[in-house]
Amino acid sequence: MHLIMRGGNTAYHIFHWFLGRNRFCHALGLQARVAYPGESLTSLFERNQSQGAWRHFAGNPKLRHTYKDVRTDYLRGVIIHLHGKTALVCGSTQGIGKAVAHQLAAAGASCILLARNAERLQAVCDALPAESGQQHRFYLADFADTASVQAAAAQIAEDGGADILVNNTGGPPAGPITAAGTDAFLDAFRLHLLNNHQLAQALLPGMKARGQGRIINIISTSVKVPLHNLGVSNTIRAAVGNWSKTLANETAAFGITVNNVLPGATRTERLSSIISGKAARTGVSEETVRDEMLAEIPAGRFGTPEEVAHAVVFLASEQAAYITGTNIVVDGGRTPNL
């Protein structure tokens, strides 16, 4: 491969033959189109044969990371790239949201983080991968205050918007539905559905203008099967799922996909809270509660935030362009239905 990349007519023709037959070259072609929109890698090489294609390729600041990145990804069998894309990730200072931001950045996206704690946002932002020259930034919003989220969404849209929107907010408190007051439902409705809707509305005009967009909602497996002692959450999560499907149908013609990722029991602060709450309520140890939960999971373990994030990265990619209006369950097989 190193010989092929060094330029010259013979090397060029070998590379030209490989282009469409080898995923390394295919990934390289995707990278070149990021730096030269509308120009194929073939024409790029033809235009620069006198210098040697590799010298031009390696010397161009837009592409200097490309050979290393693509070769590494080829060896790993990975060809998902989000270079040139901007992703807005909500609730990104901890747990699943933080893992999603990291994985999107690792795939080449510039990330916009949205949460309420500036110090934690800065720490996460500083730790995000930026090997491809991405520019990461954050905005402040309290998701308990819909006006705060609306203002942040408007500012993000004014500042250029985003190609990818990841809606992610912590779930409502646990408890039986019969004990829930009306305020609990209203608070959860604002926290999840209304905030998701405001963010989508603010970013959709830019996505439509670009002819492409991704909206990915982190919800819960309760969209498919209600979970015990999560009465308010079950109700609101189902509403978000139906909102998402409706939005997917209305935006598909613009090249925009809308999908849901449904995490099962995942090692986050939310899971720890559920375990400790059940232990206190039932009078058993947290270890007993944990073992009972694990017994319901065919995989025999809890998931990690990174495993959920991998599903999000796939849905954000070009490879998922024909997937819309659906749910991706990431739960180790726990959900009993298809």
FIPAVO-109688 format. One line per 5 residues: number of its first residue (from 1); their letters; for each residue z, y, x of N, C-alpha, C, O. Coordinates in steps of 0.05 Angstrom, whole numbers. Layout:
REM residues N
NUM = A = Z Y X Z Y X Z Y X Z Y X | ...
REM end
This chain:
REM residues 338
1 = MHLIM = 0 -24 16 0 0 0 0 25 17 -12 45 10 | 14 24 40 14 48 57 -14 54 67 -20 78 70 | -30 34 73 -57 39 82 -74 52 60 -90 70 66 | -70 43 36 -85 54 14 -78 83 10 -96 99 3 | -54 91 15 -46 118 10 -54 138 31 -50 162 28
6 = RGGNT = -65 129 53 -70 147 75 -97 161 74 -104 175 93 | -112 158 53 -136 174 50 -160 160 63 -158 138 72 | -184 174 63 -208 163 73 -223 149 51 -212 140 31 | -250 147 54 -267 136 33 -260 107 26 -258 101 2 | -257 90 46 -251 62 40 -224 59 25 -222 45 5
11 = AYHIF = -204 73 35 -178 72 23 -179 83 -6 -167 73 -24 | -195 105 -9 -198 117 -36 -210 97 -55 -199 94 -78 | -231 83 -48 -244 64 -66 -225 41 -72 -226 31 -95 | -210 32 -53 -191 11 -59 -170 20 -79 -163 6 -98 | -161 45 -74 -141 55 -93 -153 59 -121 -140 53 -141
16 = HWFLG = -177 69 -122 -191 72 -147 -193 46 -162 -190 45 -186 | -199 24 -148 -200 -2 -161 -173 -11 -171 -171 -24 -192 | -152 -4 -155 -125 -13 -163 -115 2 -187 -98 -8 -202 | -124 27 -191 -113 45 -212 -112 32 -239 -135 41 -244 | -108 23 -255 -111 10 -280 -105 -19 -278 -103 -33 -299
21 = RNRFC = -101 -30 -253 -95 -58 -250 -67 -63 -239 -58 -86 -238 | -55 -43 -229 -29 -46 -216 -10 -25 -227 -16 -1 -227 | 14 -33 -236 31 -14 -249 42 6 -230 50 28 -238 | 43 0 -204 51 20 -184 31 44 -186 40 67 -187 | 6 38 -186 -15 59 -187 -15 73 -213 -19 97 -215
26 = HALGL = -9 57 -235 -8 70 -261 15 90 -262 11 113 -271 | 38 83 -252 60 102 -251 54 126 -234 61 148 -240 | 40 121 -211 32 143 -194 13 162 -209 15 186 -206 | -5 151 -225 -23 168 -240 -8 185 -261 -15 208 -265 | 13 173 -273 29 189 -292 42 212 -278 44 234 -288
31 = QARVA = 52 207 -253 65 228 -238 45 250 -231 52 274 -232 | 21 243 -223 1 263 -215 -6 281 -239 -10 305 -236 | -7 269 -263 -13 285 -286 9 305 -294 4 325 -308 | 33 299 -285 55 319 -289 49 344 -274 52 367 -284 | 40 341 -249 35 364 -232 8 377 -237 4 401 -233
36 = YPGES = -11 361 -247 -38 371 -252 -47 364 -280 -62 345 -284 | -36 378 -301 -43 371 -328 -73 372 -333 -86 391 -324 | -83 352 -346 -111 351 -353 -129 340 -331 -153 337 -334 | -117 335 -307 -134 325 -285 -125 297 -278 -101 291 -274 | -144 278 -276 -137 251 -269 -131 248 -240 -139 266 -224
41 = LTSLF = -118 227 -232 -112 222 -204 -138 218 -189 -140 226 -166 | -158 205 -202 -184 201 -189 -196 227 -181 -205 230 -158 | -197 247 -199 -210 272 -193 -193 287 -172 -204 302 -155 | -167 284 -173 -150 296 -153 -157 286 -125 -159 302 -107 | -161 260 -123 -168 249 -97 -196 257 -88 -200 263 -64
46 = ERNQS = -215 257 -107 -242 265 -100 -243 294 -89 -257 299 -70 | -227 311 -102 -227 339 -94 -215 343 -66 -220 364 -53 | -199 324 -56 -185 328 -31 -191 307 -10 -176 303 9 | -214 293 -13 -221 272 6 -224 284 35 -218 270 54 | -234 308 36 -239 319 63 -213 322 79 -213 320 103
51 = QGAWR = -191 327 64 -165 329 78 -152 302 81 -134 298 98 | -160 283 64 -145 258 62 -126 260 39 -109 278 37 | -130 242 20 -114 244 -5 -85 243 0 -69 257 -13 | -76 226 18 -47 224 23 -35 249 34 -13 257 27 | -50 263 52 -39 288 64 -35 309 42 -15 323 42
56 = HFAGN = -55 310 23 -52 329 1 -29 321 -16 -13 338 -25 | -27 296 -22 -7 285 -40 21 291 -29 39 300 -43 | 25 284 -3 52 287 9 59 316 14 82 323 14 | 38 333 18 44 361 25 47 379 1 55 402 4 | 41 369 -23 43 386 -47 72 386 -57 83 365 -63
61 = PKLRH = 85 410 -58 113 411 -66 118 400 -94 140 391 -100 | 97 400 -111 101 389 -138 103 359 -137 114 346 -156 | 92 347 -116 91 318 -115 107 305 -93 105 281 -89 | 122 320 -78 133 310 -53 153 287 -58 157 270 -41 | 165 287 -82 184 265 -88 169 241 -100 181 219 -103
66 = TYKDV = 144 244 -107 131 225 -125 128 198 -112 135 177 -124 | 118 197 -87 112 171 -75 138 155 -73 138 131 -80 | 159 168 -63 185 154 -61 195 144 -88 203 121 -91 | 194 162 -108 204 155 -134 189 132 -146 200 113 -156 | 162 134 -145 145 114 -158 147 87 -144 148 66 -156
71 = RTDYL = 147 88 -117 149 63 -102 175 49 -108 176 25 -112 | 197 65 -110 223 53 -116 223 41 -144 233 19 -148 | 212 56 -163 211 46 -191 193 22 -193 199 4 -208 | 171 21 -178 154 -2 -178 168 -27 -169 166 -48 -181 | 183 -24 -147 198 -47 -137 219 -57 -156 226 -80 -157
76 = RGVII = 230 -38 -172 250 -46 -192 237 -55 -218 252 -65 -236 | 212 -52 -221 198 -60 -245 202 -39 -267 199 -46 -291 | 207 -14 -260 212 7 -280 189 28 -278 182 37 -256 | 178 35 -301 157 55 -301 162 77 -321 144 92 -329 | 187 80 -331 193 101 -349 199 126 -333 217 127 -316
81 = HLHGK = 184 147 -339 188 173 -326 189 195 -346 173 196 -365 | 208 213 -343 211 236 -361 208 262 -345 219 283 -354 | 193 261 -323 189 285 -307 174 306 -324 155 300 -339 | 183 331 -322 171 352 -338 182 355 -366 174 374 -380 | 200 337 -374 212 339 -401 240 351 -399 253 350 -379
86 = TALVC = 247 364 -421 274 375 -424 288 362 -446 278 359 -468 | 313 353 -441 329 339 -461 354 354 -468 369 361 -449 | 359 358 -493 385 369 -502 403 347 -511 396 331 -529 | 426 344 -498 445 322 -503 471 334 -513 484 350 -499 | 478 327 -537 503 337 -550 527 319 -542 523 295 -537
91 = GSTQG = 550 331 -542 574 315 -536 572 302 -509 579 278 -506 | 564 317 -489 556 305 -464 576 307 -441 569 304 -418 | 602 312 -448 622 314 -427 637 288 -423 654 286 -405 | 633 268 -440 647 243 -437 632 220 -451 613 225 -466 | 640 196 -445 631 172 -460 601 169 -460 587 172 -440
96 = IGKAV = 591 163 -484 562 157 -487 545 181 -481 524 178 -468 | 553 204 -490 537 229 -486 534 235 -456 512 242 -447 | 555 232 -441 554 236 -412 536 216 -399 520 223 -381 | 538 191 -407 520 170 -395 491 175 -402 474 170 -386 | 486 184 -427 458 190 -435 447 212 -418 424 210 -409
101 = AHQLA = 462 233 -414 452 256 -397 446 246 -369 425 254 -358 | 463 230 -358 459 220 -331 433 203 -329 418 206 -310 | 429 185 -348 406 167 -347 380 182 -353 360 176 -341 | 381 202 -370 357 218 -375 350 234 -350 326 236 -343 | 370 245 -337 365 259 -312 355 241 -290 337 248 -274
106 = AAGAS = 365 217 -289 356 197 -269 327 190 -274 313 182 -255 | 318 192 -299 290 186 -305 272 210 -301 248 208 -304 | 284 233 -293 268 256 -286 270 280 -304 258 301 -299 | 285 277 -326 286 299 -346 305 321 -336 325 315 -322 | 299 346 -344 319 367 -341 337 367 -365 327 365 -388
111 = CILLA = 363 368 -361 381 364 -384 395 391 -391 403 406 -374 | 397 395 -417 413 416 -429 438 402 -441 434 386 -460 | 461 409 -432 486 397 -443 498 416 -464 497 441 -461 | 509 405 -485 520 421 -506 547 409 -515 549 387 -525 | 568 424 -511 595 416 -518 612 441 -518 602 464 -515
116 = RNAER = 639 438 -520 656 462 -523 672 469 -498 684 491 -497 | 674 451 -478 691 456 -455 674 463 -431 661 446 -420 | 674 488 -423 657 498 -402 663 485 -375 644 478 -360 | 688 481 -369 695 469 -344 684 440 -341 673 432 -321 | 688 425 -362 678 397 -362 647 396 -362 635 379 -349
121 = LQAVC = 635 414 -377 606 416 -377 595 422 -350 575 409 -341 | 607 440 -336 598 447 -309 601 424 -290 583 419 -274 | 623 409 -292 627 386 -275 606 364 -280 595 353 -261 | 599 359 -305 579 339 -311 552 349 -302 536 334 -290 | 546 374 -307 520 386 -299 516 384 -269 494 378 -260
126 = DALPA = 537 390 -254 535 389 -225 530 361 -214 519 357 -193 | 539 341 -229 537 313 -220 511 299 -229 506 277 -221 | 495 313 -245 470 300 -255 449 298 -233 447 316 -216 | 434 275 -232 413 272 -212 392 295 -215 386 303 -238 | 382 305 -193 362 326 -194 342 322 -171 331 342 -160
131 = ESGQQ = 337 297 -164 319 292 -141 290 301 -146 275 305 -127 | 283 304 -171 255 312 -177 253 342 -182 233 352 -193 | 274 356 -174 273 386 -177 280 396 -204 274 418 -212 | 294 379 -220 302 388 -247 322 411 -247 336 415 -227 | 321 426 -269 340 448 -272 358 441 -296 349 442 -319
136 = HRFYL = 383 434 -290 402 427 -311 419 451 -319 425 468 -301 | 426 454 -344 443 476 -353 459 467 -377 455 446 -388 | 477 485 -386 493 478 -409 498 503 -427 496 525 -418 | 504 497 -452 511 517 -472 537 509 -485 544 485 -486 | 552 528 -495 577 523 -508 574 523 -538 561 540 -550
141 = ADFAD = 587 503 -552 588 503 -581 610 484 -589 614 463 -577 | 625 492 -610 646 475 -622 634 462 -646 627 476 -666 | 631 436 -646 618 422 -668 634 422 -693 623 415 -715 | 659 430 -692 675 433 -716 667 459 -731 676 464 -753 | 652 476 -717 643 502 -728 613 503 -730 600 506 -709
146 = TASVQ = 602 499 -753 573 497 -756 559 523 -748 536 523 -738 | 572 546 -752 560 571 -744 557 572 -713 538 583 -703 | 577 561 -699 576 560 -670 552 543 -660 538 551 -642 | 548 520 -674 525 503 -666 499 516 -673 480 514 -658 | 498 529 -696 473 543 -704 465 565 -684 442 567 -678
151 = AAAAQ = 485 580 -675 480 601 -656 470 589 -629 451 600 -617 | 482 568 -620 474 555 -595 446 544 -598 429 546 -580 | 440 531 -621 413 520 -626 392 541 -625 370 537 -614 | 397 564 -637 378 586 -638 373 596 -610 350 603 -602 | 394 598 -593 391 608 -566 375 588 -549 359 596 -533
156 = IAEDG = 381 563 -552 366 542 -537 336 543 -545 319 541 -527 | 331 546 -570 303 547 -579 289 572 -567 266 571 -559 | 303 594 -567 292 619 -556 287 617 -526 269 629 -515 | 304 601 -512 302 597 -483 281 576 -475 280 568 -452 | 266 566 -495 245 546 -488 247 520 -503 229 504 -502
161 = GADIL = 270 516 -516 273 491 -532 276 466 -515 284 468 -492 | 270 444 -527 272 418 -513 252 398 -525 245 400 -548 | 244 380 -508 225 359 -517 240 336 -529 229 321 -546 | 266 333 -522 282 310 -531 308 321 -541 322 336 -527 | 316 313 -565 342 320 -576 359 295 -580 350 276 -594
166 = VNNTG = 382 294 -568 400 271 -572 425 281 -587 442 295 -576 | 426 275 -613 449 282 -629 472 262 -625 468 238 -629 | 495 272 -617 517 254 -610 543 269 -614 548 290 -601 | 560 259 -633 585 272 -639 606 250 -643 600 229 -655 | 630 255 -635 652 236 -639 656 230 -669 652 248 -686
171 = GPPAG = 664 206 -675 667 197 -703 692 208 -716 710 217 -703 | 692 208 -743 715 217 -759 739 199 -754 736 177 -744 | 763 209 -760 787 192 -757 785 167 -773 773 166 -795 | 798 146 -763 798 120 -777 817 122 -801 834 139 -803 | 813 103 -820 830 102 -844 815 91 -867 790 92 -868
176 = PITAA = 830 80 -887 816 69 -911 804 92 -928 815 114 -928 | 783 86 -942 770 106 -958 787 116 -981 785 139 -990 | 805 99 -991 821 106 -1014 843 127 -1006 853 141 -1023 | 848 129 -980 868 149 -971 855 175 -962 870 193 -954 | 829 176 -962 815 200 -952 813 222 -973 805 217 -995
181 = GTDAF = 820 246 -965 817 269 -983 789 280 -981 773 273 -963 | 782 297 -1000 755 307 -1001 748 324 -976 725 325 -967 | 769 337 -965 764 353 -941 755 336 -918 739 345 -901 | 764 311 -916 756 294 -894 726 288 -896 713 287 -875 | 716 284 -920 687 279 -923 671 304 -917 650 303 -904
186 = LDAFR = 681 328 -926 667 353 -920 666 359 -891 646 367 -880 | 689 355 -877 690 360 -848 671 342 -833 656 351 -815 | 670 316 -840 653 297 -827 624 303 -833 606 299 -815 | 618 312 -857 590 318 -865 580 342 -848 558 341 -838 | 597 362 -845 589 385 -828 587 377 -799 568 384 -785
191 = LHLLN = 606 361 -789 606 353 -761 582 337 -753 571 341 -731 | 573 320 -770 551 302 -764 524 311 -776 506 319 -761 | 522 309 -802 496 314 -814 486 343 -811 464 347 -803 | 503 362 -818 494 390 -818 488 399 -790 468 413 -785 | 504 392 -770 499 399 -743 473 387 -733 457 400 -720
196 = NHQLA = 469 361 -738 444 348 -731 420 363 -743 400 367 -729 | 423 370 -768 401 383 -782 394 410 -770 371 417 -767 | 415 426 -764 411 452 -752 397 450 -725 379 466 -719 | 406 431 -709 393 428 -682 364 420 -685 347 430 -671 | 359 401 -703 331 392 -707 314 415 -717 292 418 -708
201 = QALLP = 324 429 -737 308 452 -748 301 472 -726 280 483 -726 | 320 477 -708 315 498 -687 295 488 -667 279 504 -657 | 294 462 -661 276 452 -640 249 442 -650 230 440 -635 | 248 436 -676 223 424 -687 198 442 -683 177 432 -677 | 200 469 -688 176 485 -684 164 482 -656 140 481 -653
206 = GMKAR = 181 482 -635 170 478 -608 158 451 -604 138 448 -591 | 171 430 -615 161 403 -613 133 401 -626 115 389 -616 | 131 413 -650 106 412 -664 84 426 -649 61 417 -648 | 91 449 -637 71 464 -622 61 449 -597 38 451 -590 | 79 433 -585 72 417 -562 58 390 -570 47 377 -553
211 = GQGRI = 60 383 -596 48 359 -605 64 334 -597 52 312 -596 | 89 337 -591 105 314 -583 134 322 -584 142 345 -578 | 151 303 -590 180 307 -590 195 281 -596 183 262 -607 | 220 281 -588 237 258 -592 264 268 -603 277 285 -592 | 272 256 -626 299 261 -637 313 234 -638 304 216 -652
216 = INIIS = 335 232 -625 350 207 -623 378 212 -631 392 229 -620 | 387 198 -652 414 201 -663 432 178 -655 426 155 -661 | 454 184 -642 474 164 -635 492 162 -660 507 180 -666 | 491 139 -674 507 137 -698 527 114 -695 547 117 -680 | 524 92 -709 542 70 -708 530 46 -723 512 50 -740
221 = TSVKV = 539 22 -717 529 -1 -731 538 0 -761 529 -17 -777 | 556 18 -768 565 20 -796 542 30 -813 544 29 -838 | 520 39 -801 496 46 -817 485 20 -831 474 22 -853 | 489 -2 -817 479 -28 -828 500 -43 -843 494 -55 -864 | 525 -43 -832 547 -58 -845 572 -41 -843 581 -35 -821
226 = PLHNL = 584 -34 -865 609 -18 -864 631 -32 -847 634 -57 -849 | 645 -17 -831 666 -28 -814 693 -23 -827 698 -3 -840 | 711 -43 -823 737 -42 -835 753 -18 -825 753 -11 -801 | 766 -4 -844 784 18 -839 770 43 -827 783 59 -814 | 745 45 -833 730 69 -824 715 80 -848 691 84 -848
231 = GVSNT = 730 86 -870 719 93 -895 702 118 -894 679 118 -903 | 712 140 -883 697 165 -881 673 162 -863 651 170 -869 | 678 149 -840 656 145 -820 633 129 -832 610 136 -829 | 640 107 -846 619 90 -859 602 107 -877 577 104 -878 | 614 124 -893 600 139 -913 581 160 -900 558 162 -908
236 = IRAAV = 592 175 -881 576 196 -869 555 185 -850 532 196 -849 | 561 164 -836 541 152 -818 517 142 -834 494 145 -825 | 521 131 -857 499 122 -874 482 146 -883 458 144 -884 | 495 168 -889 480 192 -896 463 202 -873 440 210 -878 | 473 201 -849 458 210 -826 434 191 -822 412 200 -815
241 = GNWSK = 438 165 -826 416 146 -823 394 152 -842 370 150 -835 | 400 158 -867 379 164 -887 366 192 -882 342 195 -886 | 382 211 -872 370 236 -864 350 232 -842 328 243 -842 | 357 215 -823 339 209 -800 313 196 -809 292 204 -799 | 315 177 -827 291 164 -836 272 183 -851 248 182 -848
246 = TLANE = 284 200 -867 268 220 -882 255 239 -862 231 246 -865 | 270 248 -842 258 266 -822 236 253 -806 216 265 -800 | 239 227 -800 219 212 -785 193 212 -801 171 215 -789 | 195 207 -827 170 206 -843 156 233 -844 131 234 -846 | 171 255 -844 160 282 -846 148 292 -820 133 311 -820
251 = TAAFG = 156 281 -797 148 292 -771 130 274 -755 119 282 -735 | 125 249 -764 109 231 -749 81 241 -743 70 236 -722 | 69 255 -762 42 265 -759 39 286 -737 17 292 -728 | 62 296 -728 62 317 -706 67 305 -679 71 319 -659 | 68 278 -677 74 265 -652 104 264 -645 111 260 -622
256 = ITVNN = 120 268 -665 149 269 -662 161 243 -673 154 235 -695 | 178 231 -658 192 207 -667 221 213 -672 233 229 -658 | 233 200 -692 261 203 -699 273 175 -702 265 160 -719 | 292 168 -685 304 142 -686 334 143 -682 345 164 -673 | 348 121 -689 376 120 -686 384 98 -667 373 76 -667
261 = VLPGA = 403 103 -650 416 83 -633 443 77 -645 459 95 -649 | 448 52 -651 473 44 -664 491 28 -645 487 4 -642 | 510 41 -632 527 27 -613 548 11 -629 558 19 -650 | 554 -13 -618 577 -28 -628 602 -20 -612 604 4 -605 | 620 -38 -608 644 -32 -593 638 -26 -564 629 -44 -549
266 = TRTER = 641 -1 -557 634 8 -530 658 20 -516 674 33 -529 | 660 16 -491 684 24 -476 685 55 -473 675 67 -453 | 696 68 -493 698 97 -494 726 104 -503 742 86 -511 | 733 130 -503 759 139 -514 761 133 -544 783 127 -554 | 738 133 -558 738 127 -586 747 98 -591 763 93 -609
271 = LSSII = 738 79 -575 746 51 -578 776 48 -572 790 34 -586 | 785 61 -551 813 60 -544 831 70 -567 852 59 -573 | 821 92 -580 836 103 -602 837 84 -626 858 81 -638 | 815 71 -631 814 51 -653 833 28 -648 847 19 -666 | 833 18 -623 850 -4 -616 880 3 -618 896 -12 -629
276 = SGKAA = 887 26 -607 915 34 -607 924 40 -636 947 34 -643 | 906 52 -652 913 58 -680 918 33 -696 937 32 -712 | 901 12 -692 905 -13 -707 930 -27 -698 944 -39 -714 | 935 -26 -672 960 -39 -661 985 -26 -674 1003 -40 -682 | 985 0 -675 1008 14 -687 1011 8 -717 1033 6 -727
281 = RTGVS = 988 6 -730 988 2 -759 996 -26 -767 1010 -30 -787 | 989 -46 -751 994 -74 -757 1018 -86 -743 1027 -107 -750 | 1029 -71 -724 1052 -81 -710 1047 -103 -689 1065 -117 -682 | 1022 -105 -679 1016 -124 -659 1009 -109 -633 1006 -84 -633 | 1005 -123 -611 999 -110 -586 970 -102 -585 953 -112 -599
286 = EETVR = 965 -82 -568 937 -74 -564 920 -96 -553 897 -99 -559 | 932 -113 -536 918 -135 -524 909 -154 -546 887 -165 -545 | 926 -159 -566 918 -176 -589 895 -165 -604 877 -179 -612 | 897 -139 -610 875 -126 -624 849 -128 -609 828 -134 -620 | 851 -123 -583 827 -124 -566 815 -152 -566 791 -155 -568
291 = DEMLA = 832 -173 -564 822 -200 -564 809 -207 -591 789 -221 -592 | 821 -198 -613 809 -203 -639 781 -190 -642 763 -202 -653 | 778 -166 -631 752 -152 -632 732 -167 -615 709 -171 -623 | 740 -176 -591 722 -190 -573 712 -216 -585 690 -225 -581 | 730 -229 -601 723 -254 -614 700 -251 -634 687 -271 -640
296 = EIPAG = 695 -227 -644 674 -222 -663 647 -215 -650 627 -212 -663 | 647 -213 -623 623 -205 -609 611 -229 -594 624 -239 -576 | 588 -238 -602 576 -261 -589 574 -258 -558 576 -278 -544 | 569 -234 -549 567 -230 -520 594 -233 -506 595 -236 -481 | 615 -232 -521 642 -237 -510 653 -213 -494 672 -217 -479
301 = RFGTP = 642 -190 -497 652 -167 -482 645 -141 -497 629 -141 -515 | 658 -119 -489 651 -93 -500 627 -82 -484 623 -89 -461 | 612 -65 -497 589 -53 -483 598 -30 -466 622 -22 -467 | 580 -20 -450 586 3 -433 569 27 -443 548 23 -455 | 578 51 -439 562 75 -446 534 74 -434 515 84 -446
306 = EEVAH = 532 64 -409 506 63 -396 486 45 -410 463 50 -411 | 496 23 -422 478 5 -437 467 19 -462 444 15 -469 | 483 35 -475 473 51 -497 453 71 -487 432 76 -500 | 459 84 -465 442 104 -454 414 93 -447 394 107 -450 | 413 68 -438 386 57 -431 369 56 -456 344 60 -454
311 = AVVFL = 380 49 -479 364 49 -504 354 76 -510 331 80 -520 | 371 97 -506 362 124 -511 339 132 -493 320 144 -502 | 341 125 -468 320 133 -449 293 120 -457 272 133 -456 | 294 95 -466 269 82 -475 258 97 -499 234 102 -499 | 274 103 -518 264 117 -542 254 145 -536 237 155 -550
316 = ASEQA = 263 156 -514 254 183 -506 228 182 -491 215 203 -486 | 219 158 -483 196 155 -465 169 154 -480 168 151 -505 | 148 156 -465 121 152 -476 117 124 -486 102 119 -505 | 131 104 -474 128 77 -482 137 72 -511 129 53 -523 | 154 90 -521 164 87 -549 150 105 -569 161 111 -590
321 = AYITG = 126 114 -562 112 134 -579 106 124 -607 102 140 -625 | 104 98 -611 97 87 -637 121 75 -652 118 61 -671 | 145 81 -642 169 72 -654 183 96 -667 191 115 -653 | 185 96 -693 198 119 -707 210 109 -733 201 90 -746 | 232 123 -742 245 116 -767 260 91 -767 263 78 -788
326 = TNIVV = 270 82 -745 284 57 -744 310 58 -729 317 79 -718 | 325 36 -730 351 34 -717 350 14 -694 339 -8 -697 | 361 22 -671 364 3 -648 393 -3 -645 409 15 -639 | 401 -28 -650 429 -36 -649 436 -45 -621 421 -61 -609 | 457 -34 -610 467 -41 -583 496 -50 -586 514 -34 -582
331 = DGGRT = 500 -76 -593 527 -85 -600 534 -113 -591 554 -124 -600 | 518 -124 -573 525 -151 -563 522 -173 -584 532 -195 -580 | 508 -167 -606 504 -187 -627 524 -187 -649 524 -205 -666 | 542 -168 -650 564 -168 -669 555 -164 -698 565 -177 -716 | 536 -146 -703 527 -140 -730 515 -166 -742 497 -178 -730
336 = PNL = 525 -174 -766 517 -201 -776 489 -202 -789 479 -224 -792 | 477 -180 -795 450 -181 -807 429 -171 -787 436 -160 -766 | 404 -174 -795 382 -165 -778 379 -134 -779 362 -123 -765
REM end
